[in-house]
Amino acid sequence: MGNDVGAAERRKRKVQFSDNAIVTLEVTDQFAARCRFGTVEEANSAAARFLGVAQLEGLLGRSLLDFIADDYRPVIQELLDLHVVELDPIPLMIHTPDGKSREAEIKIHPARELGDGSAIVTLRDLAAQTRAAMQARRMDALFRSLVDNAMHMICRCHGERVVYINSSGRDLIGLSPDDGEANWPIWTFFDEPYRSLFHEDLSALLDETGIVPVRFRRIDGSAIDVQVRITRLPDEDNDIEFMLEARDITGQNKAVSALRAMNDSLERRVAERTSELNIQKGFLERLLTAMPNPVWWKGLDGRYLGFNNAFATLLNADSDTWVGRSIEDVAPGDHVALSKARDEQALNGPPIAYEMELQAGDGKRQFLVNKTAWLNERQQPAGLIGVMVDISRQKDLENELRRLATTDALTGTFNRRHFMEQAAEMVAVARRHHRAASVMMLDIDHFKRINDTYGHPVGDLAIKALATTCMGALRGSDILGRLGGEEFAICLPETDLTGCRILAERMREAVAAICVEADGHQVRFTASIGIAGLEEADHSVDIVLARADQALYRAKNGGRNRVVADRDA
């Protein structure tokens, strides 16, 4: 938990390190070094001066603990190993090679982005006038860090009441942050029969010496095995003060029991060792066979050594055809180059994953292919393992989401945002290549009357019928979009105003022929259409659409059910 909190706090403070972190810190006159598991791998020039090392090379490769006084080494070791994260500076004592000692403050910044176990370490010399104050602060910080970050439970009790419990203790008992500060009877931590015994007689607990195995009961009611030790604390008021330490040994007990059972089992099965190994081998083979994802494995020469049932089913593969052969022998040519390149990449580096389309028995499917090298006893690549995950449904969902984001839900045409994007692109292409282009603005006449007379569901049917009619009259390159309500727009690439007018008249007549059935009534309607051609001065689609919209307005005012161009007198 400590590491997670430290990482989150460092992200909040926006502390990030790059590969050239030490070069950046070269400008400071304070000690700065990059360590990995405590070993100095890089340092600035101030680091050598700080530790009294003649040459920087004399510092690199050495453990930073070599220069730290013995009393501080356990705590600093925990911090350098990144088992514990402390964001505040920690005072300590430095011993230099010339036998001198100096007080300093150390800050250890986890830098896993530079590699496992990596940390940036800075040291600051403490002025003599602050040493007295820092001594008390150092001891308090060390004690607080040791107790707060101890891996086992530590409680301080006043009488039967717990007045302090560290974070490991809260985790052990199962206390949440909502449970507030410590103020519980110590006997509530114990499971029966210890709970009743210590509730009735606290001295039975205090009289225990050494380490005692007992059972605790967690907040959720589960029981765990622990070892506890009681230490009486001095108190001037003659009150009972003591410290309780507890270590969870549930896993240890289970491990001991498991080891004992394993030892007994091994003793009984020595004579069956060969048979048992064969059983284990068969189990692994059955496990691979039962896996739902296709799995295969190859040798270093690229020849298939085997595969599971899912792979065989997917590609209709059999051992006689595939085992002992390379991908050139069994796969289509368009997959060979990519597969071999990815094989080489996985054999010479970390595991990789990439997407590919594969022709399976039921059609084309999308797969995520994961490849990793398997190693021999010398930890060298001995072959390659591949696992294939069918992501066809995921890709279909992505495509559907993309369609929903660009399509009007009622009509299936482009929505306003996507239409405007496509129309702007069409105008840009037409202007760049000096090609003709035209636009239409369509609007259902007296649409409000349809809604008021027959209801909005019938109005929706009319809008859908209009969209269907328009789509049936358009080419694949034409762009149709619903701008809102009963208003639609159409972009016609490679079409001048004359061609646009011909198509608009044809669409107007087709719309007038639409008949929508509604509760025994036949609802008919017409549409007015305004058209405009792209002109040299039209530097954006908004301009030409605005002219088409003005033409639509004139068509409405001129009696409706007609086509009007922006250039008509």
C-alpha positions in Angstrom: 0.0 0.0 0.0 2.9 2.4 0.8 4.2 2.2 -2.7 0.8 2.9 -4.3 0.2 5.9 -2.1 3.7 7.2 -2.8 3.3 6.8 -6.5 -0.1 8.5 -6.4 1.3 11.4 -4.4 4.3 11.8 -6.8 2.0 11.8 -9.8 -0.1 14.5 -8.0 3.1 16.5 -7.5 3.9 15.9 -11.2 7.3 14.4 -10.4 8.5 12.5 -13.4 12.0 11.4 -14.3 13.5 10.9 -17.8 16.7 9.0 -18.8 18.7 12.3 -18.6 17.6 13.1 -15.1 21.1 13.2 -13.7 22.3 15.5 -16.5 19.5 17.8 -15.5 20.5 17.7 -11.9 24.2 18.4 -12.8 23.4 22.1 -12.3 22.8 21.7 -8.5 25.5 21.8 -6.0 23.8 19.1 -3.9 24.3 15.3 -4.1 22.1 13.7 -6.8 22.3 10.1 -8.0 20.3 7.4 -9.7 20.4 4.2 -7.8 19.0 0.7 -8.6 18.3 -1.4 -5.6 20.7 0.8 -3.7 23.6 0.6 -6.1 24.8 4.0 -7.5 24.5 3.8 -11.3 24.7 7.5 -12.1 25.7 10.6 -10.1 26.4 14.3 -10.6 29.8 15.8 -9.8 28.5 17.2 -6.5 27.9 13.6 -5.3 31.7 12.8 -5.4 32.5 16.0 -3.5 29.8 15.4 -1.0 31.1 11.9 -0.1 34.8 12.8 -0.3 35.5 10.5 -3.3 38.4 11.7 -5.4 36.8 10.6 -8.7 33.2 10.1 -9.7 34.2 6.6 -11.0 35.0 5.6 -7.4 31.4 6.1 -6.5 29.7 4.4 -9.4 28.8 0.7 -8.8 29.0 1.1 -5.0 26.1 0.6 -2.6 24.9 3.9 -1.2 24.6 2.1 2.1 28.4 1.9 2.3 28.4 5.6 3.2 25.5 5.5 5.7 25.8 4.9 9.4 24.8 1.5 10.6 21.8 2.8 12.7 20.1 4.2 9.6 20.9 1.4 7.1 17.7 -0.8 7.8 15.4 2.1 7.2 17.3 3.4 4.2 17.6 -0.1 2.7 13.7 -0.4 2.8 13.4 2.9 1.1 16.1 2.2 -1.6 14.5 -1.2 -2.3 11.2 0.8 -2.8 9.4 -1.4 -0.2 8.4 1.8 1.6 8.0 5.3 0.1 8.7 8.3 2.3 8.1 11.7 0.5 9.6 13.8 3.3 13.4 14.1 3.8 14.9 11.8 6.4 17.9 12.9 8.5 20.8 10.5 8.8 24.6 10.3 9.3 27.0 10.0 6.4 30.5 8.4 6.8 33.0 9.5 4.2 36.1 7.4 3.1 38.4 9.8 5.0 36.8 8.8 8.3 34.7 11.9 8.7 31.0 12.0 9.6 28.4 14.6 8.6 24.8 14.9 9.1 22.5 15.1 6.1 19.0 14.8 4.8 18.1 12.2 2.3 15.2 12.1 -0.1 14.5 9.0 -2.2 12.2 9.5 -5.1 10.9 6.2 -6.7 11.7 6.3 -10.5 10.4 3.1 -11.8 10.0 4.7 -15.2 13.8 4.4 -15.4 13.8 0.7 -14.6 12.8 -1.8 -11.9 14.2 -0.7 -8.5 15.3 2.7 -9.8 15.2 5.8 -7.6 16.6 9.3 -7.7 18.4 10.0 -4.4 19.4 13.5 -3.2 21.4 14.4 -0.1 21.5 17.8 1.7 24.1 18.8 4.2 22.6 20.0 7.5 24.0 23.2 8.9 25.6 22.9 12.4 23.1 25.3 13.9 20.2 23.0 13.0 21.7 19.7 14.1 20.4 19.8 17.7 16.8 20.3 16.4 17.2 17.8 13.7 18.5 15.2 16.1 15.1 15.1 17.9 13.3 15.3 14.6 15.4 12.5 13.1 14.7 10.1 16.0 11.0 10.9 15.9 10.9 10.5 12.1 12.8 7.2 12.3 10.6 5.9 15.0 7.4 7.1 13.3 8.6 5.6 9.9 9.5 2.3 11.5 6.2 2.0 13.4 3.9 3.4 10.7 5.5 1.4 8.0 6.1 -1.8 10.0 4.9 -4.8 8.1 3.2 -6.2 11.3 0.6 -4.9 13.7 1.7 -2.5 16.4 -0.8 -1.3 19.0 -0.4 0.9 22.1 -2.9 0.3 24.8 -4.0 2.2 27.8 -5.7 -0.2 30.1 -7.9 -2.4 28.0 -8.3 0.3 25.3 -6.3 0.5 22.1 -5.2 4.2 21.7 -3.0 3.7 18.6 -2.8 1.1 15.8 -0.6 1.3 12.8 -1.8 0.8 9.2 -0.6 -2.8 9.1 -2.7 -3.5 12.2 -5.8 -1.9 10.7 -5.3 -4.0 7.6 -4.8 -7.1 9.7 -8.1 -6.6 11.6 -9.9 -5.3 8.5 -10.6 -1.8 9.8 -11.6 0.8 7.1 -10.9 4.6 7.2 -14.6 5.0 8.2 -13.9 3.1 11.5 -12.3 6.3 12.8 -9.4 6.6 15.3 -8.3 3.8 17.6 -10.5 3.4 20.7 -11.5 -0.2 21.0 -11.1 -2.8 23.8 -8.1 -4.9 23.0 -10.0 -8.1 23.8 -12.3 -7.5 20.8 -9.4 -8.3 18.5 -9.2 -11.9 19.8 -11.2 -15.0 18.7 -12.7 -17.3 21.3 -11.7 -18.6 23.8 -9.1 -15.8 24.1 -11.7 -13.1 23.8 -13.7 -14.2 26.9 -10.5 -14.9 28.8 -8.9 -11.5 28.2 -12.2 -9.7 28.7 -12.6 -11.1 32.1 -9.0 -10.9 33.2 -6.6 -8.5 31.3 -3.7 -9.7 33.4 -4.0 -13.1 31.6 -2.8 -11.2 28.5 -0.3 -9.0 30.3 1.3 -12.0 32.1 2.2 -13.6 28.8 5.9 -13.6 28.1 7.7 -14.1 24.8 5.8 -14.8 21.5 2.4 -16.4 21.9 0.4 -18.0 19.1 -3.3 -17.0 19.3 -6.3 -16.4 17.0 -7.7 -13.0 16.0 -11.2 -12.3 14.7 -11.4 -9.8 11.9 -14.1 -7.2 11.4 -15.7 -9.4 8.8 -15.9 -12.3 11.2 -13.1 -14.4 9.7 -10.5 -15.9 12.0 -6.7 -15.6 11.4 -3.7 -17.2 13.1 -1.3 -14.7 14.6 1.8 -14.5 16.9 1.6 -11.8 19.6 4.1 -10.3 22.0 3.2 -8.0 24.9 5.6 -5.3 26.1 4.8 -3.4 29.3 5.5 0.4 28.9 6.5 2.7 31.7 3.8 5.0 33.1 4.2 7.6 35.7 0.5 7.4 36.8 0.7 3.7 37.6 -1.9 3.0 34.8 -1.5 0.0 32.6 0.3 0.9 29.5 1.5 -1.8 27.1 2.4 -2.4 23.4 1.0 -5.3 21.5 2.7 -6.6 18.4 1.0 -9.2 16.1 2.2 -11.0 13.0 -0.2 -12.9 10.7 1.0 -16.5 10.5 -2.2 -17.9 8.7 -0.3 -18.3 5.5 2.7 -19.7 7.3 0.6 -22.3 9.1 -1.1 -23.2 5.8 2.3 -23.4 4.1 3.7 -25.6 6.9 0.6 -27.9 6.7 0.9 -27.9 2.9 4.6 -28.8 3.0 4.0 -31.5 5.6 1.2 -32.9 3.4 3.4 -32.6 0.3 6.3 -34.4 2.0 4.0 -37.2 3.1 2.6 -37.4 -0.4 6.1 -37.4 -2.0 7.2 -40.2 0.3 4.3 -42.3 -0.8 4.8 -41.6 -4.4 8.5 -42.0 -4.9 7.9 -45.3 -6.7 5.4 -43.7 -9.0 7.5 -40.7 -10.0 7.8 -41.6 -13.6 4.1 -42.2 -14.0 3.3 -39.0 -12.1 5.4 -37.0 -14.5 3.6 -38.4 -17.4 0.3 -37.6 -15.7 1.5 -34.0 -15.2 2.5 -33.8 -18.8 -0.9 -35.1 -19.9 -2.6 -32.5 -17.7 -0.7 -29.7 -19.3 -1.6 -31.1 -22.7 -5.3 -31.3 -21.7 -5.1 -27.8 -20.3 -3.9 -26.5 -23.6 -6.5 -28.5 -25.5 -9.3 -27.1 -23.3 -8.2 -23.5 -23.7 -10.9 -21.6 -25.8 -8.3 -19.4 -27.4 -6.1 -20.8 -30.3 -2.5 -21.5 -29.0 0.5 -22.7 -31.0 4.2 -23.1 -30.3 7.2 -23.1 -32.6 11.0 -23.8 -32.5 13.7 -21.4 -33.2 13.7 -22.5 -36.9 10.1 -21.2 -37.2 8.6 -24.7 -37.6 5.4 -25.5 -35.7 5.9 -28.0 -32.8 2.2 -28.2 -31.8 -1.1 -26.4 -31.3 -4.3 -26.8 -29.3 -7.8 -27.9 -30.4 -9.0 -24.3 -30.8 -6.2 -23.5 -33.3 -6.9 -26.7 -35.2 -10.6 -25.9 -35.4 -10.0 -22.3 -36.4 -7.7 -23.1 -39.4 -8.8 -26.7 -40.0 -5.3 -27.7 -39.2 -4.0 -31.2 -38.4 -0.6 -32.4 -37.1 0.4 -34.1 -40.3 0.0 -30.8 -42.2 1.3 -28.3 -39.7 3.8 -29.9 -37.3 7.3 -29.7 -38.6 6.4 -27.1 -41.2 6.9 -23.3 -41.3 4.4 -20.7 -42.0 5.5 -20.4 -45.6 4.2 -24.0 -46.1 0.7 -23.6 -44.5 -0.4 -19.9 -44.6 -1.5 -17.5 -47.4 1.4 -15.5 -48.8 0.0 -12.2 -47.5 0.5 -13.3 -43.9 4.0 -14.8 -44.2 6.1 -11.6 -44.2 4.2 -10.0 -41.3 4.2 -13.2 -39.2 7.9 -13.8 -39.7 8.8 -10.2 -38.8 6.7 -10.4 -35.6 8.3 -13.8 -34.7 11.7 -12.2 -35.0 10.6 -9.3 -32.9 9.2 -11.5 -30.1 12.3 -13.8 -30.0 14.7 -10.8 -29.6 12.7 -8.7 -27.2 9.7 -8.5 -24.8 6.3 -10.1 -25.5 4.4 -8.4 -28.3 0.8 -8.1 -29.4 -0.7 -7.0 -32.7 -3.9 -7.3 -34.6 -4.5 -9.2 -37.8 -7.4 -10.3 -40.0 -7.7 -14.0 -40.7 -9.9 -15.9 -43.1 -11.5 -18.6 -41.0 -14.1 -21.2 -42.0 -17.0 -18.9 -41.2 -15.5 -15.8 -42.9 -13.0 -13.1 -42.0 -12.3 -12.5 -38.3 -10.2 -10.1 -36.4 -7.6 -11.5 -33.9 -5.2 -10.0 -31.3 -2.1 -12.1 -31.6 0.2 -12.3 -28.5 3.7 -13.8 -29.0 6.4 -14.4 -26.5 9.6 -16.4 -26.4 9.9 -19.5 -24.1 13.3 -20.0 -22.5 15.6 -23.0 -22.0 17.4 -23.9 -18.8 20.1 -21.3 -19.7 17.3 -18.6 -19.9 17.9 -18.3 -23.7 15.0 -18.2 -26.3 14.2 -21.8 -27.2 11.1 -21.1 -29.3 8.0 -19.1 -29.6 4.5 -19.3 -28.1 1.5 -17.6 -29.7 -2.0 -17.0 -28.3 -4.8 -15.7 -30.5 -7.8 -13.8 -29.1 -10.8 -13.3 -31.3 -11.7 -9.6 -31.1 -14.1 -9.6 -34.0 -17.1 -8.7 -31.8 -15.1 -5.9 -30.2 -14.3 -4.5 -33.6 -17.9 -4.8 -34.6 -18.9 -2.9 -31.5 -16.3 -0.2 -32.3 -17.7 0.1 -35.8 -21.2 0.3 -34.5 -20.2 3.0 -32.0 -18.6 4.9 -34.8 -21.8 4.6 -36.9 -23.9 5.8 -34.0 -21.6 8.8 -33.5 -22.0 9.9 -37.1 -25.6 8.8 -38.0 -29.0 10.3 -37.3 -30.9 7.7 -35.2 -34.3 8.2 -36.9 -33.3 8.3 -40.6 -30.0 6.5 -40.8 -28.5 9.6 -42.7 -25.5 11.5 -41.5 -26.1 13.6 -38.4 -25.5 17.3 -38.6 -22.0 17.3 -37.2 -20.8 14.5 -39.5 -22.6 15.9 -42.5 -20.8 19.3 -42.0 -17.5 17.5 -41.7 -18.0 15.6 -45.0 -19.5 18.6 -46.8 -16.5 20.8 -45.8 -14.2 18.1 -47.1 -16.1 17.9 -50.4 -16.0 21.7 -50.9 -12.2 21.7 -50.1 -11.5 19.0 -52.7 -13.7 20.7 -55.3 -12.0 24.0 -54.8 -8.5 22.5 -54.8 -9.1 20.6 -58.1 -11.4 23.3 -59.6 -14.3 20.9 -59.9 -18.1 21.5 -59.9 -20.2 20.9 -56.8 -23.7 21.7 -55.7 -25.8 21.6 -52.6 -29.5 21.2 -51.8 -31.6 22.2 -48.8 -34.9 20.3 -48.4 -37.7 20.9 -46.0 -41.1 19.1 -45.7 -43.9 21.5 -46.4 -46.4 22.2 -43.6 -44.7 19.6 -41.4 -46.2 21.2 -38.2 -49.6 20.5 -39.6 -48.7 16.8 -40.0 -47.6 16.6 -36.4 -50.6 18.5 -35.1 -53.1 16.5 -37.1 -51.7 13.0 -36.9 -49.2 13.1 -34.0 -45.4 13.1 -33.8 -45.1 9.3 -34.6 -46.6 10.0 -38.0 -44.3 13.0 -38.4 -41.4 10.7 -37.8 -42.7 8.3 -40.4 -42.8 11.2 -42.9 -39.3 12.2 -42.1 -38.0 8.6 -42.5 -39.9 8.2 -45.8 -38.4 11.5 -47.1 -34.9 10.3 -46.1 -35.4 6.9 -47.8 -36.7 8.5 -51.0 -33.7 10.9 -51.1 -31.2 8.1 -50.5 -32.7 6.1 -53.3 -32.1 8.9 -55.8 -28.5 9.6 -54.8 -25.1 8.3 -55.9 -22.7 6.6 -53.6 -20.5 9.7 -53.6 -23.3 12.1 -52.7 -23.7 13.3 -49.1 -27.1 13.3 -47.3 -27.6 14.7 -43.8 -30.4 15.6 -41.4 -29.7 19.0 -40.1 -32.6 19.0 -37.6 -36.3 18.4 -37.5 -37.7 18.0 -41.1 -34.7 19.8 -42.7 -32.2 17.9 -44.8 -29.1 18.9 -46.8 -27.4 17.2 -49.8 -24.0 17.7 -51.2 -23.4 16.7 -54.9 -19.7 16.5 -55.9 -18.9 16.7 -59.7 -22.4 18.2 -60.3 -23.1 21.7 -61.7 -26.2 23.7 -60.9 -28.0 22.3 -64.0 -27.5 18.8 -63.0 -28.4 19.7 -59.4 -31.8 21.2 -60.6 -32.6 18.1 -62.6 -32.0 15.8 -59.6 -33.9 18.2 -57.3 -37.0 18.1 -59.6 -36.8 14.3 -59.7 -36.6 14.1 -55.9 -39.4 16.7 -55.5 -41.7 14.6 -57.6 -40.7 11.4 -55.8 -41.5 13.0 -52.4 -44.9 14.2 -53.6 -45.7 10.6 -54.5 -44.9 9.4 -50.9 -48.0 8.1 -49.0 -47.7 7.3 -45.3 -50.4 5.2 -43.6 -51.6 6.4 -40.3 -54.6 4.9 -38.5 -56.5 4.3 -41.7 -55.5 7.7 -43.2 -53.2 8.2 -46.1 -50.9 11.1 -45.3 -49.3 12.8 -48.3 -46.9 15.7 -48.2 -44.5 17.7 -50.4 -41.1 19.2 -50.1 -39.5 22.5 -51.0 -35.9 22.5 -52.2 -33.4 25.3 -52.4 -30.2 24.7 -54.5 -26.9 26.4 -55.0 -23.8 25.7 -57.0 -20.2 26.1 -55.6 -18.7 29.4 -56.8 -15.1 30.7 -56.9 -15.8 33.0 -53.9 -17.2 30.2 -51.7 -14.3 29.6 -49.4 -16.3 27.4 -47.0 -19.3 25.1 -47.2 -21.2 27.4 -44.8 -21.4 30.0 -47.5 -22.8 27.8 -50.3 -25.3 26.2 -47.8 -26.4 29.6 -46.7 -27.2 30.5 -50.3 -29.1 27.2 -50.7 -31.0 28.0 -47.5 -32.0 31.4 -48.9 -33.3 29.7 -52.0 -35.3 27.3 -49.9 -36.8 30.2 -48.1 -37.9 31.7 -51.4 -39.3 28.3 -52.5 -41.4 28.3 -49.3 -42.6 31.8 -49.9 -43.3 31.1 -53.5 -45.9 28.5 -52.8 -43.9 25.5 -51.7 -43.5 22.1 -53.5 -41.0 23.6 -55.8 -37.2 23.9 -56.6 -35.6 27.3 -56.5 -31.9 28.1 -57.2 -30.1 30.9 -55.5 -29.4 32.5 -58.9 -33.1 32.3 -60.1 -34.6 35.7 -60.8 
